Amino acid sequence: MNIHEKYIKRCIEIGKNGLGTTAPNPMVGCVIVHDQTIIGEGFTSPYGGAHAEVNALNSVKNPNLLSNSTLYVTLEPCSHFGKTPPCADAIINNKIPKVVIGTIDTHSNVAGKGIEKLKASGCDVIVGVLEAQVKEHHKRFFTFHNKKRPYIILKWAETADGFISPSTRDEQKPVWITNELSRQLVHKWRAEEQALLVGTNTVIEDNPSLTTRDWNGKNPVRIVLDKNSRLAKNVAIFDGHAKTIIISETHEAGNRESYDDDFENTHPSVNREFLNWDLKDKIAEQICTILFSQDINSVIIEGGRQTLQTFIDEGLWDEARVFKGTINFTTGTKAPHFSGSLFSEEKIINDTLKFYTHD
């Protein structure tokens, strides 16, 4: 590993601190090095806040060292005004002579413009250090901008005999297949992604909260496919604890006939939105279009089987995280059928967790 790779690797490490808070911005990491010593570090603030380069610059205790330092950053510094000023300008104004970049930013507002601005100012710029690792780190951001859809994670738990739910149940609540630690891990994942999505039957049968109640993190946007507006007004997803988007074929703007007239009075804090869409063909593709329009750059598809299988059959997924428990149902709803490349496997007490990538 050469010296540039060493510091870009550090940028990736600290950039991960922004996972779950920076979206739709990328979780960039940045370090500033003077005489082989790191004098500043920063990662992207929660959306709307300062970018990694600015946070790294502000962390330097002796700014006089900047004119003889090298700035390392995972992604090309921005060159345009958004919610914050251009990071390329901040680097230039601080007279940093050398910048090492993991990879070019493919966003149309940047796409080489930041590099051009730095070079035009006389800055020595190196691009493409640990590029494969950097692109993996920024996979959500690149998928969103290059494929015009969110990064899609499939998640389900299946029994030892291959079922995701029993044929009958006594109550309107989840029938647990995995142990408590596995379920807590799922809540951690929810805090790391921008949204999660389920179908109508999952809400009707399980009445899930779809929050991060077992993990200290933000709640994701809850998205429910309710084609025929079958959801009752008292289901848990309308508790106001997180933004909830209902995608329906029957709800027109202002039409809430499937809900009681006093819904708004009894649920004053509900942050919900109804989107009307024709979901008769290429459903997963249409959902991706909807989520892209909502600036959602990552989503966990949590079920049920029909919803998961729809994304699998249309080839619209990036990774799958599959738990296998030790109990058996004998009968019930079978786990989705899919093909992917296994890249990791681990044990969580008696549960097995497998990670797959889409071939």
C-alpha positions as CSV (number, residue, x, y, z in Angstrom):
1,M,0.0,0.0,0.0
2,N,1.5,3.3,-1.1
3,I,1.2,6.5,1.0
4,H,-1.8,7.9,-1.0
5,E,-3.7,4.6,-0.6
6,K,-3.1,4.8,3.1
7,Y,-4.8,8.1,3.5
8,I,-7.7,7.4,1.1
9,K,-8.3,4.3,3.1
10,R,-8.6,6.5,6.2
11,C,-11.0,8.7,4.3
12,I,-13.2,5.7,3.6
13,E,-13.1,4.8,7.3
14,I,-14.2,8.1,8.6
15,G,-16.7,8.7,5.8
16,K,-18.7,5.7,7.1
17,N,-19.6,7.9,10.1
18,G,-22.1,9.6,7.8
19,L,-24.0,6.4,7.0
20,G,-27.7,7.0,7.4
21,T,-27.5,10.8,7.9
22,T,-26.1,12.4,4.8
23,A,-28.5,11.2,2.1
24,P,-29.2,12.2,-0.5
25,N,-25.7,13.6,-0.3
26,P,-22.8,11.1,-0.4
27,M,-21.0,10.1,2.8
28,V,-17.6,11.6,1.9
29,G,-14.5,11.3,4.1
30,C,-11.6,13.7,4.0
31,V,-8.2,14.0,5.7
32,I,-5.5,16.7,5.5
33,V,-1.9,15.6,5.8
34,H,1.2,17.7,6.6
35,D,4.7,16.2,6.7
36,Q,3.2,12.7,6.9
37,T,1.0,13.6,9.9
38,I,-2.8,14.0,9.8
39,I,-3.7,17.5,10.9
40,G,-7.4,17.5,10.0
41,E,-10.2,15.1,9.4
42,G,-13.9,15.4,8.5
43,F,-16.9,13.6,7.1
44,T,-20.1,14.9,5.6
45,S,-22.5,16.4,8.1
46,P,-26.2,15.4,8.2
47,Y,-28.0,16.6,5.0
48,G,-27.9,20.4,4.8
49,G,-24.8,20.7,6.8
50,A,-21.1,21.2,5.9
51,H,-19.4,18.8,3.6
52,A,-16.4,16.6,4.5
53,E,-13.7,18.9,3.1
54,V,-15.0,21.9,5.1
55,N,-15.3,19.9,8.3
56,A,-11.7,18.7,7.8
57,L,-10.4,22.2,7.1
58,N,-12.2,23.6,10.2
59,S,-10.6,20.8,12.3
60,V,-7.1,22.0,11.6
61,K,-5.7,23.7,14.6
62,N,-2.9,25.5,12.8
63,P,-4.2,26.9,9.5
64,N,-0.7,28.1,8.6
65,L,0.2,24.5,7.7
66,L,-2.5,24.2,5.0
67,S,-0.3,25.9,2.3
68,N,2.1,23.0,2.6
69,S,-0.4,20.2,3.1
70,T,-2.1,17.5,1.0
71,L,-5.9,17.0,1.1
72,Y,-7.3,13.5,0.6
73,V,-10.9,13.0,-0.2
74,T,-13.0,10.0,-1.3
75,L,-15.1,11.9,-3.9
76,E,-14.3,14.8,-6.2
77,P,-15.0,18.1,-4.4
78,C,-18.1,19.9,-5.5
79,S,-17.8,23.0,-7.6
80,H,-21.4,24.4,-7.5
81,F,-23.6,26.1,-4.9
82,G,-26.2,23.9,-3.3
83,K,-27.2,24.1,0.3
84,T,-23.5,24.9,1.0
85,P,-20.8,26.8,-1.0
86,P,-18.5,24.8,-3.3
87,C,-15.9,22.7,-1.5
88,A,-13.4,23.3,-4.4
89,D,-13.5,27.0,-3.5
90,A,-12.7,26.3,0.1
91,I,-9.7,24.2,-0.8
92,I,-8.4,26.9,-3.2
93,N,-9.0,29.7,-0.7
94,N,-7.0,27.8,1.9
95,K,-4.1,27.6,-0.7
96,I,-3.8,23.8,-0.4
97,P,-1.3,22.8,-3.1
98,K,-2.1,19.1,-3.6
99,V,-5.4,17.2,-3.6
100,V,-5.7,13.4,-3.9
101,I,-9.2,12.1,-4.9
102,G,-10.6,8.6,-4.8
103,T,-12.9,8.9,-7.7
104,I,-14.7,11.5,-9.9
105,D,-18.2,12.5,-8.9
106,T,-20.6,11.5,-11.7
107,H,-23.3,13.9,-10.5
108,S,-24.1,16.2,-13.5
109,N,-23.5,19.3,-11.3
110,V,-19.9,18.1,-10.7
111,A,-18.6,15.5,-13.1
112,G,-15.1,16.8,-13.4
113,K,-15.8,20.4,-12.9
114,G,-14.4,20.4,-9.4
115,I,-11.2,18.9,-10.6
116,E,-10.9,21.4,-13.5
117,K,-11.4,24.3,-11.0
118,L,-8.7,22.9,-8.7
119,K,-6.2,22.5,-11.6
120,A,-7.0,25.9,-13.0
121,S,-6.0,27.4,-9.6
122,G,-2.6,25.7,-9.8
123,C,-3.4,22.8,-7.5
124,D,-1.7,19.4,-8.2
125,V,-4.6,16.9,-8.5
126,I,-4.3,13.1,-8.4
127,V,-7.5,11.1,-9.2
128,G,-8.3,7.3,-9.0
129,V,-6.6,6.1,-5.8
130,L,-8.3,3.0,-4.4
131,E,-11.1,3.7,-6.9
132,A,-12.8,0.4,-6.7
133,Q,-13.0,0.6,-2.9
134,V,-14.2,4.2,-3.0
135,K,-16.9,3.4,-5.5
136,E,-18.1,0.5,-3.3
137,H,-18.2,3.0,-0.4
138,H,-20.3,5.4,-2.4
139,K,-22.5,2.7,-4.0
140,R,-25.8,4.3,-2.9
141,F,-24.8,7.7,-4.3
142,F,-23.6,6.3,-7.6
143,T,-26.6,3.9,-8.1
144,F,-29.0,6.8,-7.5
145,H,-27.3,9.2,-10.0
146,N,-26.1,6.7,-12.6
147,K,-29.1,4.3,-12.7
148,K,-31.8,6.8,-11.7
149,R,-33.0,4.6,-8.9
150,P,-32.2,3.9,-5.2
151,Y,-29.7,1.3,-4.1
152,I,-32.0,-1.7,-3.3
153,I,-31.4,-4.1,-0.4
154,L,-33.7,-7.1,-0.1
155,K,-34.2,-8.4,3.4
156,W,-36.1,-11.3,4.8
157,A,-36.0,-14.1,7.4
158,E,-36.9,-17.7,6.6
159,T,-37.4,-20.8,8.7
160,A,-35.1,-23.8,8.6
161,D,-37.7,-25.3,6.2
162,G,-37.9,-22.3,3.9
163,F,-41.0,-20.3,5.0
164,I,-41.2,-16.6,5.7
165,S,-44.6,-16.7,7.4
166,P,-47.0,-19.3,8.8
167,S,-50.2,-20.3,7.2
168,T,-52.2,-19.2,10.3
169,R,-51.6,-16.9,13.2
170,D,-53.4,-16.0,16.4
171,E,-52.7,-12.3,16.5
172,Q,-52.1,-9.3,14.2
173,K,-48.4,-9.1,15.0
174,P,-45.1,-10.6,13.6
175,V,-44.3,-14.3,14.1
176,W,-40.6,-14.1,14.9
177,I,-38.3,-16.5,13.1
178,T,-35.0,-15.0,14.3
179,N,-33.5,-14.1,17.7
180,E,-33.4,-10.7,19.4
181,L,-29.9,-9.9,18.3
182,S,-30.8,-10.5,14.7
183,R,-33.9,-8.3,15.0
184,Q,-31.8,-5.5,16.6
185,L,-29.3,-5.7,13.7
186,V,-32.3,-5.1,11.3
187,H,-33.1,-2.0,13.2
188,K,-29.5,-0.9,12.9
189,W,-29.8,-1.4,9.1
190,R,-33.0,0.7,9.0
191,A,-31.1,3.6,10.6
192,E,-28.4,3.3,7.9
193,E,-30.7,3.5,4.9
194,Q,-33.0,6.3,3.8
195,A,-36.2,4.2,3.4
196,L,-37.8,0.8,3.8
197,L,-40.7,-0.6,1.8
198,V,-43.4,-3.2,2.5
199,G,-46.6,-4.4,0.8
200,T,-50.2,-4.1,2.1
201,N,-50.4,-7.7,3.4
202,T,-47.4,-7.2,5.6
203,V,-49.1,-4.2,7.3
204,I,-52.4,-6.0,7.6
205,E,-51.0,-9.2,9.0
206,D,-48.1,-7.9,11.2
207,N,-49.1,-4.3,11.9
208,P,-45.4,-3.4,12.1
209,S,-44.0,-0.1,13.3
210,L,-41.1,-0.1,10.8
211,T,-39.0,2.1,13.1
212,T,-35.6,1.8,14.8
213,R,-37.0,1.4,18.2
214,D,-34.3,-1.2,19.1
215,W,-31.4,1.0,17.9
216,N,-30.3,4.5,18.5
217,G,-30.8,6.1,15.1
218,K,-33.1,7.9,12.8
219,N,-36.3,6.3,11.6
220,P,-36.3,5.6,7.8
221,V,-39.1,6.8,5.5
222,R,-41.8,4.2,5.6
223,I,-43.2,3.3,2.2
224,V,-46.2,1.0,1.7
225,L,-47.7,-0.3,-1.5
226,D,-51.4,-0.2,-0.9
227,K,-52.8,-0.6,-4.4
228,N,-56.4,-0.7,-3.4
229,S,-56.4,1.5,-0.3
230,R,-57.0,-1.4,2.1
231,L,-55.1,0.0,5.1
232,A,-57.1,0.9,8.2
233,K,-56.6,4.2,9.9
234,N,-55.3,2.7,13.1
235,V,-52.4,0.7,11.8
236,A,-49.0,1.4,13.4
237,I,-47.4,3.1,10.4
238,F,-49.7,6.0,10.9
239,D,-48.3,6.7,14.4
240,G,-46.5,9.9,13.3
241,H,-43.1,8.6,14.3
242,A,-41.7,8.7,10.8
243,K,-42.6,10.0,7.4
244,T,-44.9,7.5,5.6
245,I,-45.5,7.4,1.9
246,I,-48.5,5.3,0.7
247,I,-48.4,4.3,-3.0
248,S,-51.8,3.5,-4.3
249,E,-53.8,3.1,-7.5
250,T,-57.1,4.5,-6.1
251,H,-56.1,7.5,-4.0
252,E,-56.4,10.8,-6.0
253,A,-55.1,14.0,-4.6
254,G,-57.3,15.1,-1.7
255,N,-59.3,11.8,-1.8
256,R,-59.2,10.0,1.5
257,E,-62.5,8.1,1.3
258,S,-61.0,4.9,2.7
259,Y,-60.3,6.8,6.0
260,D,-62.7,8.2,8.5
261,D,-63.5,11.9,8.2
262,D,-61.9,12.5,11.6
263,F,-58.5,11.0,10.7
264,E,-56.6,14.3,10.7
265,N,-58.1,15.2,14.0
266,T,-57.2,11.9,15.7
267,H,-53.7,11.8,14.1
268,P,-52.6,15.4,14.1
269,S,-48.9,14.6,14.0
270,V,-49.0,12.1,11.1
271,N,-46.4,12.9,8.5
272,R,-47.9,11.0,5.5
273,E,-48.2,11.4,1.8
274,F,-50.4,9.6,-0.7
275,L,-49.0,9.0,-4.2
276,N,-51.3,7.8,-7.0
277,W,-49.8,5.5,-9.5
278,D,-50.8,2.9,-12.1
279,L,-49.2,-0.2,-10.7
280,K,-50.4,-2.8,-13.3
281,D,-47.1,-3.3,-15.2
282,K,-43.4,-3.3,-14.3
283,I,-44.3,-2.5,-10.7
284,A,-40.8,-2.5,-9.3
285,E,-39.6,-0.2,-12.1
286,Q,-42.4,2.2,-11.4
287,I,-41.7,2.1,-7.7
288,C,-38.0,3.0,-8.5
289,T,-39.2,5.9,-10.5
290,I,-41.3,7.1,-7.6
291,L,-38.5,6.8,-5.1
292,F,-36.1,8.5,-7.4
293,S,-38.5,11.4,-7.7
294,Q,-38.6,11.6,-3.9
295,D,-34.8,11.8,-3.7
296,I,-34.5,8.4,-1.9
297,N,-31.1,6.9,-2.7
298,S,-31.4,3.7,-0.7
299,V,-34.2,1.4,0.3
300,I,-34.7,-1.9,2.2
301,I,-37.4,-4.1,0.7
302,E,-38.7,-5.9,3.8
303,G,-41.6,-7.8,2.4
304,G,-43.8,-9.6,1.9
305,R,-43.0,-12.4,-0.5
306,Q,-44.9,-10.9,-3.4
307,T,-43.2,-7.5,-3.1
308,L,-39.8,-9.1,-2.7
309,Q,-40.4,-11.4,-5.7
310,T,-41.5,-8.5,-7.8
311,F,-38.2,-6.8,-7.4
312,I,-36.3,-10.1,-7.9
313,D,-38.2,-11.0,-11.1
314,E,-37.6,-7.5,-12.6
315,G,-33.9,-7.7,-11.7
316,L,-34.1,-4.5,-9.6
317,W,-32.0,-5.2,-6.6
318,D,-28.4,-4.8,-5.6
319,E,-27.9,-7.0,-2.5
320,A,-29.9,-9.4,-0.4
321,R,-29.6,-10.1,3.3
322,V,-31.2,-13.3,4.3
323,F,-31.6,-14.7,7.8
324,K,-32.3,-18.4,8.4
325,G,-33.7,-19.4,11.8
326,T,-33.9,-22.7,13.5
327,I,-37.7,-23.1,13.7
328,N,-40.0,-24.9,11.2
329,F,-43.4,-23.8,10.0
330,T,-44.1,-26.9,7.9
331,T,-46.7,-24.9,5.9
332,G,-47.1,-21.2,5.1
333,T,-45.6,-18.7,2.7
334,K,-42.5,-19.8,1.0
335,A,-39.3,-17.6,0.9
336,P,-38.7,-15.8,-2.4
337,H,-36.8,-17.6,-5.2
338,F,-33.7,-15.8,-6.4
339,S,-30.3,-16.2,-7.8
340,G,-27.3,-14.2,-6.5
341,S,-23.6,-14.5,-5.5
342,L,-23.0,-15.2,-1.8
343,F,-20.2,-12.9,-0.6
344,S,-20.5,-13.2,3.2
345,E,-22.0,-15.5,5.8
346,E,-22.1,-15.2,9.6
347,K,-23.7,-16.7,12.7
348,I,-25.8,-14.6,15.1
349,I,-26.1,-17.0,18.0
350,N,-28.2,-19.7,16.4
351,D,-29.3,-17.7,13.3
352,T,-27.4,-17.8,10.0
353,L,-27.1,-14.5,8.0
354,K,-26.1,-14.6,4.4
355,F,-25.3,-11.6,2.2
356,Y,-25.7,-11.9,-1.6
357,T,-25.0,-9.5,-4.5
358,H,-26.9,-9.4,-7.7
359,D,-25.2,-11.2,-10.5
